[in-house]
């Protein structure tokens, strides 16, 4: 049971290690031609679109009802065992009750780890969005200061 929090911590550390950063200004920006500046602006727009998309599996609201349903089923099974008199058969009822409780605790730990992972991903996405916006603004300034026109670039 104690391995679940450790595994969740490792996943969070691995996710933060892969965080991407975008430099707002690069020394080579003035060397870019109009088409290259425009292409980089489009790349920043693509990054902003990607990170603003809602998270998929980690924060899937459709997954929550099944988890709640599983917890409710476990509670119903535990109550049924307690009231059915199976507790007198050599501790079988108590053992099954303990297994149901352990499964519920493990599921709660997994949900907490998933929520932490989702929160970390949202935070990273917010930072990436801010970096991409800053880079796009800088590139737009470079585009205009070079006298580039939209008619000069192939869309």
Secondary structure as GFF3:
##gff-version 3
##sequence-region A 1 155
A	DSSP	alpha_helix	3	17	.	.	.	ID=ss1
A	DSSP	three_ten_helix	29	31	.	.	.	ID=ss2
A	DSSP	alpha_helix	34	52	.	.	.	ID=ss3
A	DSSP	alpha_helix	61	84	.	.	.	ID=ss4
A	DSSP	three_ten_helix	86	88	.	.	.	ID=ss5
A	DSSP	alpha_helix	92	145	.	.	.	ID=ss6
A	DSSP	three_ten_helix	150	152	.	.	.	ID=ss7
###
